[in-house]
Amino acid sequence: MSATPTSGRESGDRCPGALRLHAADDGALARVRLPGGLLTSVQAEVLADLAEELGDGRLDITSRGNVQLRGLPDACGAALGGRLRAAGLLPSDRHERIRNVVASPLCGLDGRDDGRTDARVDVQAWARALDALLCAGEDAEEDEAGTSDLSGLSGRFLFGLDDGRGDVVALAPDVTLIAERDGRHALLCFGTTGPALRLAAGDAPRAALLSARAFLAAQRASGVGAWRVRDLAPEQRPSPERLAERLAAAGIACSLVPRLTLPHGPAPPPGAVHGRDGRWALSLAAPLGRLTVGQWRLVARAAARDGDGELRVTPWRGIVVPGLTAVAGAAHRTAFADAGLVVSPDSPWHGAGACAGRPGCAKSLADVRADAAACLAGTLPGGADALPVYWSGCERRCGHPGGRWVDVLATDEGYRLAVRDDAARGPATARTVPAREMADAVAAARTTT
């Protein structure tokens, strides 16, 4: 995604939610926000039931760790909302689209018995606290413009909670909290550039909320219909000093960190995760970000039966199942692989994604998911070091990864392939690839150094 500020958004924010459904060519689409990716096995079963009874029998995981239901009937809104509320998945109708919170999914799960990661803050606890503040609405304290409600945030505005490993930082959230290793402090970053503020870890969720209010105030002052911090020119954004004053006025002490190298770490690869006290977690990825109801239920029931009853849905279109024994983890890993899920970084499906494509999206020029699957079913190599690859049906490239990645774009002349890097300047060199050469071309691009 470009970091260049826009001059404004010409149309309103149409980001779908659980109540504001999107009309796609294959039926209505609902997006259910899962702050921090947290989901109980009981809630997961509810989503499976909804996908089966109302939707197309599949569940999509988004690039923000949320879940989408597709193929819904137009008149299902009331029934869908009622069942989501009853399951605790819709705590606030007014604020449901702004609950965009991603968190390091392996936080607290991959520490060793030597205590190496004992000091890390539980960013999932931050996620729960921040979500409660976002949903509080009118009960929250007012900002300097006299409003307390954050429902005016775009459905694209993103909060990122990083436990220090740098996986969430790499997603370039609008407001980022980074846990420091001492366990007592957090760093607050507003946007993707500039200094950071150091504050007490216990103040982090409120500080994130106040930063979002600062964005809304800057948005109003700019007169630009900005959805995200990067949509504002640097001079229009609140300065770190002004943000520090805002936090101090709310009773949050902080100090300026003028020069900071942000941590940048990889996404959690699929596979077993060794934790403390003999417990394991199992990380898996959904092929092209989509699971059937059967695959979804297999994972949910593994968490209920042998885990701690919780799932962590990740922004890399995966799921982490915590709390397993080594024996149970090994058995479920085999069962997941047999069901077609990605449980190894060596799988060609690891790091591969695609937009909805035809027939679900009218703008798409191809059935990109079928074409991607045909390519991945060949001899395309995977591996932990392979670049992510993403098939897009049009120039919008909805849901594409950040950083460095292989772009496979459908055009009127066929697929155009390029290696893109968000940090590089200038356009990427692209070439149109014949279908018969696609697998080899993508394989070569993914291993580009």
N, C-alpha and C positions, 0 to 999 in steps of 0.2 A: 504494500500500500504506500502511496506517495506521502511524504511528510511535508509537501508544499502546501501552505495555507490556501484555502479556497477563497473566493470573493463572496461566498455565500451559497446557500443551498436553494436552488430554484423551486424545488417542490418540498412539501412537508415530509416529515419523517414517517415513512410507511412501514417501519420495522414491525413484523408480526409479533403477536403475543399469544397468550392462552385465551384471551377474550377478543382481541382484535385479530380475526382470522384473515389470512391472505388467500385470495382467489387464484389458485394455480390451474393449469390446464387439466390436471388429474384430480381436481377437487380442492376443497379448502385445506389450508395448512395452518396448524397451531404450533407455536413454539412455547414450551414450558421451561421457565427459568429455574435453574438449580444452583443457587449461590454456593460457590466453593465446590460445585459438583457433587454435593452431599445428597444422598438419597438412601432411605431405608429400604430393606428388601420388600417390606409391605407396600411402600409407595411404588416400588418398581413393578410389583404385580399389578397394581392399579393401572399404571401406564400400559402394561402389556394388554390388559383387558380392554382398555380404550382403543388401542391400535387394532385389536382384533375385532371388536364389536362395531366401532365407528369408522375406522380408517382402513388402510390398505394392507394391514397385517405386518407392517414394518415400523421400525423406530430409527430415526436418523439422529446421530450425535453431531452437534455443530462444533465449529472452531472455537466456541467459548464454553464448551462443556455443558450445553443445554440439550434438550431433547425435542425433536420435532415429530409430529404426527401428520401424515399426509393422507390424501384421498378421503377427507372427511365430507359428509353431506353439509350443504349450506345451512341447514336449519338445526345443526347440532350444538350451537353455542351454549344454550342454557343448560343442556344435559352435561356437556363437557365441563363447564365451569362448576356446576354443582358437585360433580364427582371429584374434581381437583381440589375444591375447598374441603370436602369431607376427608380427603387424604392428607391435608396439610400442605398441599402443593400450591396453594393460592391464598396466602395469608392476607393479601391486600389487593382488591380489585383495582384501586386507583394507582398503585405503584408497581404492578406486576411487571411492566415492561422495563423498568429501570433497575431491576435486581440482577444486573450484569456483573457478577463477581467471580473471578477465577482465582484459584489458590493452588499452591504446590501440592500435587496429589499424593506424593510420597512422604509428606511431612509426618514425622513421628513413626514411620513404618520401616525405614531402612537404617536405623541406628544399630550399632553393634553393642555387644555386651561390655565393651571397653569404655562405654560412656562417651564416645566421641561426639555424639550429636545431642547429648542430654540437655544442653543449654538452649537448643533451638525452640523458638516460640511456636506454639500450636496455632498455625495460621487458620486452621479450620474453626477454632474458637473465635478468631477475628472475623471470619466469614459469617458466623452465626450472629455475632454482635452487630456487625455492619448491616446485615440484612434486617435485623430488628429495628435499627435506626432508620433505614430507608423506608420501611413500612410504617413507621410511627406517624409519619405525615404531620398532621396538625398538632400532635403532641410534642413535636420537637421544638427546640428554641428557635427564635426568629433570627434571620440574618439582617444585615444592615439595611436592606431594602424593605424590611417589614414582612417578609414571608418566610415561613418555615418549610414549606412543601417543596419537595424535589421532583414532583411528578412532571415538571417541565423538562427534565433531562431527556435527551434523545434515547431511544432504545438501543443505540449503538455506543453510548458512553460506557467505558469499561473501567472497573476497579480491579487492580491486580494485587494479590497478596503472596509475596515470595518469602520462603523460609530461609533464604540466603544462598540457595543453590543456583539461582539465576534462570530457572526455567520459565517462570512467569514474566520476569523482566524482558525476556526475549520477545514477548508478545506485544510490547510497547503499549501498555495500558495508559489511560488518561490520568489516573491517580494510582500510584504504586506505593505500597508499603513493603519494606524489606526488613526482615528480622535480622538483627545483629547477633553474632554468635554468643555474646555474653548473656543473652536471654532477657536482658533488662531494657534494651533500647530498640528502637525501630527507626528506619530512615524513610522519609516521605518525599517522593518525587512527583512533581506536577508536570505532566507531559513527559517527553522523552529527552529533553535537553535541560541544561542549566544546573544550578546547585541543588542540594538536598537539604532537608531539615531533619535534625536528630531530635527524637522525643522519647518519652517513656513508652514502653511497649503497651502498657495498659491504656494509654491515651490514643493508640493508633486508630481504632475504628472511628472515634469521634473526629479525629483529625482528618480522616479520609472524607467523612461527611461534610465537614466545613470546607474542604478543598473543592468539593463538588458545588457547594453554594458559591464559592468564589468564582468558579467557572461560569455559573449562571449569571452572576453579576457582571462579569466581563463580557459575556455574550450580549446582555442587554445594552451595556455601554457601547459596544462596538457597532451595533446595528446590523451585524452579520448573523445570518441564520445558521450558526455553527452547531454541528452535532457533537464534535469532539474537540479536544484541546488543540490538536494540530490544524483545525480549521481556522483558528485565530492566528493572525500574524504575531510574531514574538512580542512586539510592543503592545499588543492588545491583551496579552495574558497577564494575570496577576504576578507581580514580581515575588521572588522568595521572601524579600523583606516585608512586603505588604501581607503576604500569606502568614508570615510569622506573627505579625501584629494581630491579625484576625484570630489566630490560635491563642495568643496571649490574652486577648480580650475574653476568650471563652474559658480561661483558666488552664490552658495547656502550655506548659513551658517547653521551649524548643531552642535549638541553637543551629546556626547556619553552618553547613559543610560546603565550602565554596568549590572545592575540587574533589570530585568523586568518580572513581571508575566503577561503573555498575557491573555486578556479576552477570555473566551470560553463560548459562548452562544448557545442556541438551534436554529434550523431552524424555520422560521415562520410557525406556524401551520395553517392549513386551517380554514377559518372562517372569520367573520367580524372583521375589524380593526378600532377602534375609533380614529379619528384624531381631529385636531383643526377646529374651525370655523364651526362646525356642519357637516363636511365632513367625509366620511368613505372610507375605501378601502376594497376590498374583495379578500381574498387569497384562492386559490383553487389548487388542485393537480390533475395531469393527471393520471388515473389508469395505473399503471406500466409504467408511463412516456410517454404514447401514447394517442393522441387524433384523433378522426375522423375529417374530414373536417367540418362536421356539428357541432361538439362540438367546434372546433376552431373558426368557424364563429360566433357561439353564443356568445362566450366571446369577440371577436373583436367588434362585433356590440353593445354589452352592453357598452364597453368602448367608442365607438364613439357616441352613443346616450345619455348616462346618465353619463359618466365619463368625464375625461379630454382629451380623445383621445389617451391615452398612455397605453401600457401594460408593465409590468416588468416580464420578464421570469426569473425564479429562478434556481439556481443550484440544488435544491431539486425537480426538475421536476414538477414545479408548475408555476402558473401565478398569479400576483397581478394586480387587476384592481383598480386604484386610482380615487379619485374625485367624489365619489357617495354620494348622499343623503342617509339618513337612510332608507327612504321608498324604493328608487330604489335599494339599497343594499340588503334589505330583499327580494324584488321581484326577483332579479337576483340570489340570493343564492338558492331560491326554484327552479328556472328554471334550474340552473346548476345541482342541485342534481337530478332533474327529468331526465336530459340528461345523467346521469351516471358519473358526475364529483365528485371529493372528496371535500366536503365543511365543513367537521367536523373532528377534531382529533379523534373522537370516531369511525370513519369508520375503518373497518378492512383493507381497502386499503391504509390508511394513513401510510407512511413510508415503503411501500412495493414496490419492484422493480424487474426487470428481464432484462437479456440481450436479444439480438435479438432471439437467439435460432433457432431451425428449423422452417420453411424451409429456412430462410434467411441466416443462417451461416453454412457453410460446416463443421466447426470444432465442432459444437454443437452435443451433444449426445442425446438430447431430445428436444421436443417442450416445452421449459420451460415456455413460456408465457401462453400456454393453461393449463399446469399443475398448474402454480401459480394461475391462475384465478379460476380453479376448487377448489383449496384449500381455497382461499379467499372468495369464494361464500358460504362457509359453515359457521360454527359458530365461526370462528377465531376472538378473541377479538381484538379491537384496543385500542385507548386511547393515550393521550399525552405522557405517560411514557413508552409505549411499545417500545421495541428495533426495529430498522429498520430490515427488512428481505429482502434478495436478492437471487433470483434464478439464477444460472449460468449454462450454457450448457457445459462448459469445465473449465480446470484449470486456464485459463487466467482470468476469472471472470471480463470481460470487464464491466466497469461502476459501479462497486460495491461501496457502501458507505464507508466512513472512520469512525474512532472512534470504537465504540462497536456495533456489528451488528450480525444478525443471517445469517449464510452462508448455503444455500441449494444448493448443488453442484451435478450436474448430473454425474454419473459414469456408467461404464458397468454393474454394479450390482444394479443400482437404485440410488436414491438420498442419499447423505451423508450430515448429518446435524451437524453443529458446531456453537458455539458462539465465534466469533473472536473479539479481541481487539487489535487495532494497537499499543496501548501503552504497551501491555504485552509482556513479553519475552517468547520464547518457542512456540511450536506448540499448536494449540487448539485441544482439545479432540473431535473427530468426531465419529459418528456412522451412519450406514446405516439404513434408516427408510423405512419400507414397505409402499406402497402407501395408504393402508387403514388406516394407523396410522399417515399420514403426517400432517393433519390439527391439531390434538391434540398435536403432537410433536412440531410443529412450534409455536402453541399458548403457550405451556409451556416455550419454549425457549425465546419467546419475553417478557415474564414477569419475566425472571430470574433477580434477584437482584444482 
